[in-house]
Amino acid sequence: MSTNTPGTDPAEEEFRRSVVAFLDAHAKPFTERSVSWGTGPDELSMGAEPSRDEELRAVEAARAFRRDLFDAGFGWLTGPAELGGGGKDPRYQELFDEIAQAYELPSETCFVVSHHIVAPTLLAWGSPEVQQRYLRGLYRADVIACQLFSEPEAGSDLAGVKSRGVRVDGGWRVSGQKVWTSGGHYSDIGEMLVRTDPAAAKHAGLTMLVVDMHDPGVQVRPLRQMTGGEAFNEVFVDDVFVPDSHVLGRPGDGWRVAMTTLGNERVSMGDRPAPAAADPIERLLALIQHFGLNDDPAIRLEFARIAIRRSVVRWTAARAAAALAAGGEPGAEASIIKLMESENLRAAGTLAGRILGPRMTADTGEWGTYVWAELVLSTPSLRLAGGTDEIMRNIMAERILGLPREAAPNR
């Protein structure tokens, strides 16, 4: 006689048991940190930037855990089996994530670009050689990837890149400069957009390549921001050879590949849960309560708007992520996610500033006050990364509302 609970899938129950056994052996149970005022580390999930030494130590810890995770069969549950994945339904990833919330796990921030942005693009556009060579390594953390898109003179005009790829026997010689590259200093490969046909139309002359970040012709230099951190880099590529097998799609497909990559990036922005004690929205609520503003109608209204937007972003991101896991492509909803997430964090910082006043700009040592300065200084970057707010609104207007394209300015 079966002992399974009615309606319970035996395969899912066995999966649950194996996940719990793995996590029990490799992690500690999660202890929820209090969001009450003055308790726990004075930090927020956005804005805080570790030193480079601290960052590299965190990367190595995350890599060690990820390798154990992958070797146990949980590192790429939904990926094709022939490429190293588990070949499972997306429901199994949801089950894993649900169970993992009960454990203290290393931060995988360093893998966001690899797993949520570059790897899906390689799966959609990569040659068989590139997929076999990198996808398993990306999910096992043997390989970390970065994006090489933005350029100093192009601004938000992604198609205005000047980095060039020159055709040679067996591949391309690539040179150029990229900027705002997150994680470039610890990455092994870079997804690089270059111009390979100067005579073609602006968007048609682009090609996407996979570049070896350890090539002697690649130099990575840190960029110090107004927050004091160095999360971004500028990257110089000087006459680096890229074989034909490392072209994503075909020569000239670069713009289409870039749209896939940016869609993946925008979806990922709304799907990064933070511990409650470090979550800016939860901390904003604690701030309001600490200063006795619970009954202030203006404060209550603005906080309600922020909390509602946060929920909408998470629901939309979950729906988009499920569609991607089922084999779909990122759509215009990715622009909604990206725009609302950056707007919501800006609104949270603004409301915190109204409450704190000078406490946000002068560090008095008072818990929960000056920590907001770093968030406020870092959130403008969210309005640029992955496409500016103006570009997001254009995408929504044209692809969701069906409005006509904006007329080109007279020159």
C-alpha positions as a Markdown table, in Angstrom:
| # | Residue | x | y | z |
|---|---|---|---|---|
| 1 | Met | 0.0 | 0.0 | 0.0 |
| 2 | Ser | 1.3 | 3.4 | -0.9 |
| 3 | Thr | 2.2 | 5.7 | 2.0 |
| 4 | Asn | 2.3 | 8.9 | -0.1 |
| 5 | Thr | 0.0 | 11.8 | 0.8 |
| 6 | Pro | -2.9 | 12.0 | -1.6 |
| 7 | Gly | -2.0 | 14.4 | -4.4 |
| 8 | Thr | 1.7 | 14.3 | -3.6 |
| 9 | Asp | 4.1 | 13.6 | -6.5 |
| 10 | Pro | 6.5 | 10.8 | -5.3 |
| 11 | Ala | 9.3 | 12.2 | -7.5 |
| 12 | Glu | 8.9 | 15.7 | -6.0 |
| 13 | Glu | 8.9 | 14.2 | -2.5 |
| 14 | Glu | 12.1 | 12.3 | -3.2 |
| 15 | Phe | 13.6 | 15.5 | -4.6 |
| 16 | Arg | 12.6 | 17.4 | -1.5 |
| 17 | Arg | 14.3 | 14.8 | 0.7 |
| 18 | Ser | 17.5 | 14.9 | -1.3 |
| 19 | Val | 17.6 | 18.8 | -1.3 |
| 20 | Val | 17.1 | 18.8 | 2.5 |
| 21 | Ala | 19.8 | 16.2 | 3.0 |
| 22 | Phe | 22.3 | 18.2 | 0.9 |
| 23 | Leu | 21.6 | 21.5 | 2.6 |
| 24 | Asp | 21.7 | 20.0 | 6.0 |
| 25 | Ala | 25.2 | 18.7 | 5.2 |
| 26 | His | 26.5 | 22.0 | 3.5 |
| 27 | Ala | 24.7 | 24.9 | 5.2 |
| 28 | Lys | 23.4 | 26.2 | 8.5 |
| 29 | Pro | 19.7 | 26.8 | 9.2 |
| 30 | Phe | 18.7 | 30.4 | 8.4 |
| 31 | Thr | 18.1 | 32.7 | 11.4 |
| 32 | Glu | 15.9 | 35.6 | 10.4 |
| 33 | Arg | 17.5 | 38.8 | 11.5 |
| 34 | Ser | 15.2 | 41.3 | 13.2 |
| 35 | Val | 14.1 | 44.4 | 11.4 |
| 36 | Ser | 13.4 | 46.2 | 14.7 |
| 37 | Trp | 15.3 | 49.4 | 15.1 |
| 38 | Gly | 18.9 | 49.3 | 16.4 |
| 39 | Thr | 19.4 | 45.5 | 16.1 |
| 40 | Gly | 21.7 | 43.6 | 13.8 |
| 41 | Pro | 24.2 | 45.0 | 11.2 |
| 42 | Asp | 23.5 | 48.5 | 10.0 |
| 43 | Glu | 23.3 | 47.7 | 6.3 |
| 44 | Leu | 21.0 | 47.7 | 3.3 |
| 45 | Ser | 20.9 | 45.2 | 0.4 |
| 46 | Met | 21.4 | 48.0 | -2.1 |
| 47 | Gly | 24.2 | 50.5 | -1.9 |
| 48 | Ala | 26.6 | 48.6 | 0.3 |
| 49 | Glu | 29.9 | 47.8 | -1.6 |
| 50 | Pro | 32.6 | 45.7 | 0.0 |
| 51 | Ser | 36.3 | 46.3 | -0.6 |
| 52 | Arg | 37.9 | 44.4 | -3.5 |
| 53 | Asp | 39.6 | 42.0 | -1.1 |
| 54 | Glu | 36.3 | 41.3 | 0.7 |
| 55 | Glu | 34.6 | 40.9 | -2.6 |
| 56 | Leu | 37.1 | 38.3 | -3.9 |
| 57 | Arg | 36.8 | 36.3 | -0.7 |
| 58 | Ala | 33.1 | 36.3 | -1.1 |
| 59 | Val | 33.5 | 35.1 | -4.7 |
| 60 | Glu | 35.7 | 32.2 | -3.7 |
| 61 | Ala | 33.2 | 31.1 | -1.0 |
| 62 | Ala | 30.3 | 31.3 | -3.4 |
| 63 | Arg | 32.4 | 29.3 | -6.0 |
| 64 | Ala | 33.1 | 26.5 | -3.5 |
| 65 | Phe | 29.5 | 26.2 | -2.5 |
| 66 | Arg | 28.3 | 26.3 | -6.1 |
| 67 | Arg | 30.6 | 23.5 | -7.1 |
| 68 | Asp | 29.3 | 21.3 | -4.3 |
| 69 | Leu | 25.7 | 22.2 | -5.4 |
| 70 | Phe | 26.3 | 21.4 | -9.0 |
| 71 | Asp | 28.1 | 18.1 | -8.3 |
| 72 | Ala | 25.1 | 17.1 | -6.2 |
| 73 | Gly | 22.8 | 17.7 | -9.2 |
| 74 | Phe | 21.2 | 20.9 | -8.1 |
| 75 | Gly | 23.3 | 23.5 | -9.9 |
| 76 | Trp | 21.3 | 23.8 | -13.2 |
| 77 | Leu | 18.1 | 21.9 | -12.6 |
| 78 | Thr | 16.3 | 23.1 | -15.7 |
| 79 | Gly | 19.2 | 23.0 | -18.2 |
| 80 | Pro | 19.4 | 20.5 | -21.0 |
| 81 | Ala | 20.9 | 17.2 | -19.8 |
| 82 | Glu | 23.2 | 17.0 | -22.9 |
| 83 | Leu | 24.9 | 20.3 | -21.7 |
| 84 | Gly | 25.2 | 19.4 | -18.1 |
| 85 | Gly | 21.8 | 20.4 | -16.8 |
| 86 | Gly | 19.3 | 18.4 | -14.8 |
| 87 | Gly | 16.7 | 18.4 | -17.6 |
| 88 | Lys | 13.9 | 19.0 | -15.0 |
| 89 | Asp | 10.7 | 20.9 | -15.1 |
| 90 | Pro | 10.9 | 24.5 | -13.8 |
| 91 | Arg | 8.8 | 23.4 | -10.8 |
| 92 | Tyr | 11.9 | 21.7 | -9.4 |
| 93 | Gln | 13.8 | 24.9 | -9.3 |
| 94 | Glu | 10.9 | 26.5 | -7.5 |
| 95 | Leu | 10.9 | 23.7 | -5.0 |
| 96 | Phe | 14.7 | 24.0 | -4.4 |
| 97 | Asp | 14.4 | 27.8 | -3.9 |
| 98 | Glu | 11.5 | 27.3 | -1.5 |
| 99 | Ile | 13.5 | 24.8 | 0.6 |
| 100 | Ala | 16.8 | 26.8 | 0.4 |
| 101 | Gln | 15.1 | 29.8 | 2.1 |
| 102 | Ala | 15.5 | 28.0 | 5.4 |
| 103 | Tyr | 19.3 | 28.0 | 5.2 |
| 104 | Glu | 22.2 | 30.4 | 5.4 |
| 105 | Leu | 23.8 | 30.2 | 1.9 |
| 106 | Pro | 26.7 | 32.2 | 0.4 |
| 107 | Ser | 25.7 | 35.3 | -1.6 |
| 108 | Glu | 25.6 | 34.5 | -5.3 |
| 109 | Thr | 25.6 | 38.1 | -6.4 |
| 110 | Cys | 28.8 | 37.4 | -8.3 |
| 111 | Phe | 26.9 | 34.9 | -10.5 |
| 112 | Val | 23.9 | 37.1 | -11.4 |
| 113 | Val | 25.4 | 38.1 | -14.8 |
| 114 | Ser | 26.7 | 34.6 | -15.5 |
| 115 | His | 23.5 | 32.7 | -14.6 |
| 116 | His | 20.7 | 35.1 | -15.4 |
| 117 | Ile | 22.1 | 37.2 | -18.2 |
| 118 | Val | 24.9 | 35.6 | -20.2 |
| 119 | Ala | 24.2 | 31.9 | -19.8 |
| 120 | Pro | 20.6 | 32.2 | -21.2 |
| 121 | Thr | 22.0 | 34.1 | -24.1 |
| 122 | Leu | 24.6 | 31.4 | -24.9 |
| 123 | Leu | 21.8 | 28.8 | -24.7 |
| 124 | Ala | 19.8 | 30.8 | -27.2 |
| 125 | Trp | 22.5 | 31.9 | -29.6 |
| 126 | Gly | 25.8 | 30.1 | -28.9 |
| 127 | Ser | 27.4 | 27.6 | -31.2 |
| 128 | Pro | 27.5 | 23.9 | -30.1 |
| 129 | Glu | 31.2 | 24.4 | -29.2 |
| 130 | Val | 30.5 | 27.5 | -27.0 |
| 131 | Gln | 27.6 | 25.8 | -25.3 |
| 132 | Gln | 29.6 | 22.7 | -24.5 |
| 133 | Arg | 32.6 | 24.6 | -23.5 |
| 134 | Tyr | 31.0 | 27.2 | -21.2 |
| 135 | Leu | 27.5 | 26.5 | -20.0 |
| 136 | Arg | 28.3 | 23.7 | -17.6 |
| 137 | Gly | 31.3 | 25.7 | -16.3 |
| 138 | Leu | 29.1 | 28.8 | -15.8 |
| 139 | Tyr | 26.6 | 27.0 | -13.6 |
| 140 | Arg | 29.3 | 25.1 | -11.7 |
| 141 | Ala | 31.2 | 28.4 | -11.2 |
| 142 | Asp | 34.3 | 27.2 | -12.9 |
| 143 | Val | 33.7 | 30.1 | -15.3 |
| 144 | Ile | 32.3 | 33.6 | -14.4 |
| 145 | Ala | 31.0 | 35.9 | -17.1 |
| 146 | Cys | 30.6 | 39.6 | -17.6 |
| 147 | Gln | 29.0 | 41.9 | -20.1 |
| 148 | Leu | 31.1 | 44.1 | -22.4 |
| 149 | Phe | 28.4 | 46.5 | -23.9 |
| 150 | Ser | 28.6 | 50.1 | -22.9 |
| 151 | Glu | 31.3 | 52.4 | -24.3 |
| 152 | Pro | 32.6 | 55.9 | -23.1 |
| 153 | Glu | 31.4 | 57.8 | -26.2 |
| 154 | Ala | 28.1 | 55.9 | -26.9 |
| 155 | Gly | 26.1 | 56.9 | -23.8 |
| 156 | Ser | 22.8 | 55.1 | -23.9 |
| 157 | Asp | 23.1 | 54.5 | -27.6 |
| 158 | Leu | 24.0 | 50.8 | -27.5 |
| 159 | Ala | 24.2 | 50.6 | -31.3 |
| 160 | Gly | 26.8 | 53.4 | -31.3 |
| 161 | Val | 29.6 | 51.1 | -30.3 |
| 162 | Lys | 33.0 | 51.8 | -31.8 |
| 163 | Ser | 34.8 | 48.6 | -30.6 |
| 164 | Arg | 35.7 | 46.8 | -33.8 |
| 165 | Gly | 36.2 | 43.2 | -35.0 |
| 166 | Val | 38.3 | 42.7 | -38.1 |
| 167 | Arg | 37.9 | 39.5 | -40.1 |
| 168 | Val | 41.1 | 37.3 | -40.1 |
| 169 | Asp | 41.7 | 33.6 | -40.9 |
| 170 | Gly | 39.6 | 31.5 | -38.6 |
| 171 | Gly | 38.0 | 34.3 | -36.6 |
| 172 | Trp | 38.3 | 38.0 | -35.6 |
| 173 | Arg | 40.8 | 40.5 | -34.2 |
| 174 | Val | 39.0 | 42.6 | -31.7 |
| 175 | Ser | 40.0 | 46.0 | -30.2 |
| 176 | Gly | 38.0 | 48.6 | -28.2 |
| 177 | Gln | 37.1 | 50.0 | -24.8 |
| 178 | Lys | 34.1 | 49.2 | -22.6 |
| 179 | Val | 32.9 | 50.8 | -19.4 |
| 180 | Trp | 30.7 | 50.0 | -16.4 |
| 181 | Thr | 31.6 | 46.3 | -16.5 |
| 182 | Ser | 30.4 | 44.7 | -13.3 |
| 183 | Gly | 32.6 | 41.9 | -12.1 |
| 184 | Gly | 35.1 | 42.3 | -14.9 |
| 185 | His | 38.0 | 41.9 | -12.5 |
| 186 | Tyr | 37.1 | 38.3 | -11.5 |
| 187 | Ser | 35.4 | 37.2 | -14.8 |
| 188 | Asp | 36.8 | 34.5 | -17.1 |
| 189 | Ile | 34.8 | 35.4 | -20.2 |
| 190 | Gly | 33.0 | 38.5 | -21.5 |
| 191 | Glu | 30.1 | 38.8 | -23.9 |
| 192 | Met | 31.3 | 41.7 | -26.1 |
| 193 | Leu | 29.4 | 43.7 | -28.7 |
| 194 | Val | 31.6 | 44.9 | -31.6 |
| 195 | Arg | 31.2 | 46.5 | -35.0 |
| 196 | Thr | 32.3 | 44.1 | -37.7 |
| 197 | Asp | 30.8 | 45.8 | -40.8 |
| 198 | Pro | 31.4 | 49.6 | -40.8 |
| 199 | Ala | 29.6 | 49.9 | -44.2 |
| 200 | Ala | 26.4 | 48.3 | -43.0 |
| 201 | Ala | 23.5 | 50.1 | -41.4 |
| 202 | Lys | 24.0 | 51.1 | -37.8 |
| 203 | His | 22.2 | 48.2 | -36.2 |
| 204 | Ala | 23.1 | 45.7 | -38.9 |
| 205 | Gly | 26.9 | 45.9 | -38.7 |
| 206 | Leu | 27.2 | 44.5 | -35.1 |
| 207 | Thr | 28.3 | 41.1 | -33.9 |
| 208 | Met | 28.4 | 39.6 | -30.5 |
| 209 | Leu | 31.5 | 37.6 | -29.4 |
| 210 | Val | 32.6 | 35.6 | -26.4 |
| 211 | Val | 36.0 | 37.0 | -25.3 |
| 212 | Asp | 38.6 | 35.4 | -23.1 |
| 213 | Met | 39.1 | 37.9 | -20.2 |
| 214 | His | 42.5 | 36.3 | -19.4 |
| 215 | Asp | 43.9 | 37.1 | -22.8 |
| 216 | Pro | 47.1 | 39.3 | -22.5 |
| 217 | Gly | 45.3 | 41.9 | -24.7 |
| 218 | Val | 42.6 | 42.4 | -22.1 |
| 219 | Gln | 43.1 | 45.0 | -19.3 |
| 220 | Val | 40.6 | 45.6 | -16.5 |
| 221 | Arg | 40.8 | 48.8 | -14.5 |
| 222 | Pro | 38.5 | 49.7 | -11.5 |
| 223 | Leu | 36.2 | 52.8 | -11.6 |
| 224 | Arg | 35.7 | 54.5 | -8.2 |
| 225 | Gln | 32.2 | 55.8 | -7.8 |
| 226 | Met | 30.8 | 58.6 | -5.7 |
| 227 | Thr | 29.7 | 55.9 | -3.1 |
| 228 | Gly | 33.4 | 55.2 | -2.6 |
| 229 | Gly | 33.1 | 51.7 | -4.0 |
| 230 | Glu | 34.7 | 50.1 | -7.1 |
| 231 | Ala | 31.9 | 47.7 | -8.3 |
| 232 | Phe | 32.4 | 48.7 | -11.9 |
| 233 | Asn | 35.4 | 48.6 | -14.3 |
| 234 | Glu | 36.6 | 49.9 | -17.6 |
| 235 | Val | 37.9 | 47.2 | -19.9 |
| 236 | Phe | 40.5 | 47.7 | -22.7 |
| 237 | Val | 40.7 | 45.1 | -25.4 |
| 238 | Asp | 43.8 | 45.3 | -27.7 |
| 239 | Asp | 44.0 | 43.1 | -30.8 |
| 240 | Val | 42.5 | 40.0 | -29.1 |
| 241 | Phe | 41.8 | 37.0 | -31.3 |
| 242 | Val | 38.3 | 35.5 | -31.1 |
| 243 | Pro | 37.6 | 32.3 | -33.1 |
| 244 | Asp | 34.6 | 32.0 | -35.4 |
| 245 | Ser | 33.0 | 29.4 | -33.0 |
| 246 | His | 32.8 | 32.2 | -30.4 |
| 247 | Val | 30.4 | 34.3 | -32.4 |
| 248 | Leu | 26.9 | 34.3 | -31.0 |
| 249 | Gly | 24.5 | 33.8 | -33.8 |
| 250 | Arg | 26.0 | 35.0 | -37.0 |
| 251 | Pro | 28.1 | 38.0 | -38.0 |
| 252 | Gly | 25.6 | 40.9 | -38.1 |
| 253 | Asp | 23.2 | 39.4 | -35.6 |
| 254 | Gly | 24.7 | 41.4 | -32.7 |
| 255 | Trp | 21.8 | 43.7 | -32.2 |
| 256 | Arg | 19.3 | 40.8 | -31.9 |
| 257 | Val | 21.6 | 39.0 | -29.5 |
| 258 | Ala | 22.0 | 42.1 | -27.4 |
| 259 | Met | 18.2 | 42.5 | -27.1 |
| 260 | Thr | 18.1 | 38.9 | -25.7 |
| 261 | Thr | 20.8 | 39.7 | -23.2 |
| 262 | Leu | 19.3 | 43.0 | -22.1 |
| 263 | Gly | 15.9 | 41.3 | -21.7 |
| 264 | Asn | 17.4 | 38.7 | -19.5 |
| 265 | Glu | 19.1 | 41.4 | -17.4 |
| 266 | Arg | 15.9 | 43.4 | -16.9 |
| 267 | Val | 14.0 | 40.3 | -15.8 |
| 268 | Ser | 16.7 | 39.5 | -13.2 |
| 269 | Met | 16.5 | 43.0 | -11.7 |
| 270 | Gly | 13.2 | 42.3 | -10.1 |
| 271 | Asp | 14.0 | 38.8 | -8.8 |
| 272 | Arg | 16.7 | 39.3 | -6.2 |
| 273 | Pro | 15.2 | 38.8 | -2.8 |
| 274 | Ala | 17.1 | 40.3 | 0.2 |
| 275 | Pro | 17.0 | 39.3 | 3.9 |
| 276 | Ala | 14.3 | 41.3 | 5.6 |
| 277 | Ala | 16.8 | 43.1 | 7.9 |
| 278 | Ala | 18.7 | 44.4 | 4.8 |
| 279 | Asp | 15.7 | 45.0 | 2.5 |
| 280 | Pro | 15.4 | 48.7 | 1.9 |
| 281 | Ile | 11.6 | 48.6 | 2.0 |
| 282 | Glu | 11.4 | 46.7 | 5.3 |
| 283 | Arg | 14.0 | 49.0 | 6.7 |
| 284 | Leu | 12.0 | 52.0 | 5.5 |
| 285 | Leu | 9.0 | 50.7 | 7.5 |
| 286 | Ala | 11.2 | 50.4 | 10.6 |
| 287 | Leu | 12.4 | 53.9 | 10.0 |
| 288 | Ile | 8.9 | 55.3 | 9.9 |
| 289 | Gln | 7.9 | 53.4 | 13.0 |
| 290 | His | 11.0 | 54.5 | 14.9 |
| 291 | Phe | 10.3 | 58.2 | 14.3 |
| 292 | Gly | 6.7 | 57.8 | 15.2 |
| 293 | Leu | 5.3 | 58.6 | 11.8 |
| 294 | Asn | 2.9 | 55.7 | 11.5 |
| 295 | Asp | -0.1 | 57.9 | 11.5 |
| 296 | Asp | 1.2 | 60.7 | 9.2 |
| 297 | Pro | -1.1 | 60.4 | 6.2 |
| 298 | Ala | 1.4 | 61.7 | 3.6 |
| 299 | Ile | 4.1 | 59.3 | 4.9 |
| 300 | Arg | 1.6 | 56.4 | 5.0 |
| 301 | Leu | 0.4 | 57.1 | 1.4 |
| 302 | Glu | 3.9 | 57.2 | -0.1 |
| 303 | Phe | 5.0 | 54.1 | 1.8 |
| 304 | Ala | 1.9 | 52.2 | 0.6 |
| 305 | Arg | 2.8 | 53.2 | -3.0 |
| 306 | Ile | 6.3 | 51.9 | -2.5 |
| 307 | Ala | 5.2 | 48.6 | -1.0 |
| 308 | Ile | 2.6 | 48.0 | -3.7 |
| 309 | Arg | 5.2 | 48.6 | -6.5 |
| 310 | Arg | 7.6 | 46.2 | -4.8 |
| 311 | Ser | 5.0 | 43.5 | -4.9 |
| 312 | Val | 4.1 | 44.2 | -8.5 |
| 313 | Val | 7.7 | 44.0 | -9.5 |
| 314 | Arg | 8.2 | 40.7 | -7.8 |
| 315 | Trp | 5.1 | 39.1 | -9.3 |
| 316 | Thr | 6.0 | 40.4 | -12.8 |
| 317 | Ala | 9.6 | 39.1 | -12.4 |
| 318 | Ala | 8.4 | 35.7 | -11.3 |
| 319 | Arg | 6.0 | 35.4 | -14.2 |
| 320 | Ala | 8.8 | 36.5 | -16.7 |
| 321 | Ala | 11.3 | 34.1 | -15.1 |
| 322 | Ala | 8.8 | 31.2 | -15.4 |
| 323 | Ala | 8.3 | 32.0 | -19.1 |
| 324 | Leu | 12.1 | 32.0 | -19.7 |
| 325 | Ala | 12.5 | 28.7 | -17.8 |
| 326 | Ala | 9.8 | 27.2 | -20.0 |
| 327 | Gly | 11.8 | 28.1 | -23.2 |
| 328 | Gly | 10.4 | 31.6 | -23.9 |
| 329 | Glu | 12.3 | 34.8 | -24.6 |
| 330 | Pro | 12.3 | 38.0 | -22.5 |
| 331 | Gly | 9.6 | 40.3 | -23.7 |
| 332 | Ala | 8.6 | 43.9 | -23.1 |
| 333 | Glu | 7.6 | 43.1 | -19.5 |
| 334 | Ala | 11.3 | 43.1 | -18.7 |
| 335 | Ser | 11.2 | 46.9 | -19.3 |
| 336 | Ile | 8.3 | 47.2 | -16.8 |
| 337 | Ile | 10.4 | 45.3 | -14.2 |
| 338 | Lys | 13.5 | 47.3 | -14.7 |
| 339 | Leu | 11.8 | 50.7 | -14.8 |
| 340 | Met | 9.6 | 50.1 | -11.7 |
| 341 | Glu | 12.5 | 48.6 | -9.7 |
| 342 | Ser | 14.7 | 51.6 | -10.2 |
| 343 | Glu | 11.9 | 54.1 | -9.6 |
| 344 | Asn | 10.8 | 52.3 | -6.4 |
| 345 | Leu | 14.3 | 52.4 | -4.9 |
| 346 | Arg | 14.6 | 56.1 | -5.8 |
| 347 | Ala | 11.2 | 56.7 | -4.1 |
| 348 | Ala | 12.3 | 54.8 | -1.0 |
| 349 | Gly | 15.5 | 56.9 | -0.8 |
| 350 | Thr | 13.5 | 60.1 | -1.2 |
| 351 | Leu | 11.1 | 59.2 | 1.5 |
| 352 | Ala | 13.9 | 58.2 | 3.8 |
| 353 | Gly | 15.5 | 61.6 | 3.2 |
| 354 | Arg | 12.3 | 63.4 | 4.1 |
| 355 | Ile | 12.2 | 61.6 | 7.4 |
| 356 | Leu | 15.9 | 61.8 | 8.2 |
| 357 | Gly | 16.9 | 65.3 | 7.0 |
| 358 | Pro | 20.5 | 66.1 | 7.9 |
| 359 | Arg | 21.0 | 62.7 | 9.5 |
| 360 | Met | 21.3 | 61.2 | 6.0 |
| 361 | Thr | 24.2 | 63.4 | 5.0 |
| 362 | Ala | 26.1 | 63.7 | 8.3 |
| 363 | Asp | 27.3 | 60.5 | 10.0 |
| 364 | Thr | 26.5 | 61.0 | 13.6 |
| 365 | Gly | 26.9 | 57.3 | 14.4 |
| 366 | Glu | 23.2 | 56.9 | 15.0 |
| 367 | Trp | 22.0 | 53.4 | 13.9 |
| 368 | Gly | 19.8 | 53.3 | 10.8 |
| 369 | Thr | 20.4 | 56.8 | 9.6 |
| 370 | Tyr | 23.6 | 57.5 | 7.6 |
| 371 | Val | 23.4 | 54.0 | 6.0 |
| 372 | Trp | 20.7 | 55.5 | 3.6 |
| 373 | Ala | 23.3 | 57.8 | 2.1 |
| 374 | Glu | 25.0 | 55.0 | 0.2 |
| 375 | Leu | 21.7 | 53.7 | -1.2 |
| 376 | Val | 20.7 | 57.2 | -2.4 |
| 377 | Leu | 24.1 | 57.7 | -4.1 |
| 378 | Ser | 24.0 | 54.2 | -5.8 |
| 379 | Thr | 20.4 | 54.2 | -7.1 |
| 380 | Pro | 21.0 | 56.6 | -10.0 |
| 381 | Ser | 23.1 | 53.8 | -11.6 |
| 382 | Leu | 20.0 | 51.6 | -11.8 |
| 383 | Arg | 18.4 | 54.2 | -14.0 |
| 384 | Leu | 21.2 | 53.6 | -16.5 |
| 385 | Ala | 22.2 | 49.9 | -16.2 |
| 386 | Gly | 20.4 | 47.7 | -18.7 |
| 387 | Gly | 18.9 | 50.7 | -20.5 |
| 388 | Thr | 17.9 | 54.2 | -19.4 |
| 389 | Asp | 14.5 | 55.0 | -18.0 |
| 390 | Glu | 13.7 | 56.8 | -21.3 |
| 391 | Ile | 14.6 | 53.8 | -23.4 |
| 392 | Met | 12.4 | 51.6 | -21.1 |
| 393 | Arg | 9.4 | 54.0 | -21.6 |
| 394 | Asn | 9.9 | 53.9 | -25.4 |
| 395 | Ile | 9.9 | 50.1 | -25.4 |
| 396 | Met | 6.8 | 50.0 | -23.3 |
| 397 | Ala | 5.1 | 52.6 | -25.5 |
| 398 | Glu | 5.9 | 50.8 | -28.8 |
| 399 | Arg | 5.7 | 47.1 | -27.9 |
| 400 | Ile | 3.0 | 47.1 | -25.2 |
| 401 | Leu | 0.8 | 50.1 | -26.0 |
| 402 | Gly | 1.4 | 49.9 | -29.8 |
| 403 | Leu | 2.2 | 53.6 | -30.1 |
| 404 | Pro | 4.1 | 54.8 | -33.2 |
| 405 | Arg | 7.8 | 55.1 | -33.1 |
| 406 | Glu | 9.1 | 58.5 | -32.2 |
| 407 | Ala | 10.1 | 60.5 | -35.2 |
| 408 | Ala | 13.8 | 61.0 | -35.8 |
| 409 | Pro | 15.0 | 64.5 | -35.1 |
| 410 | Asn | 15.8 | 66.8 | -38.0 |
| 411 | Arg | 19.5 | 67.2 | -38.6 |
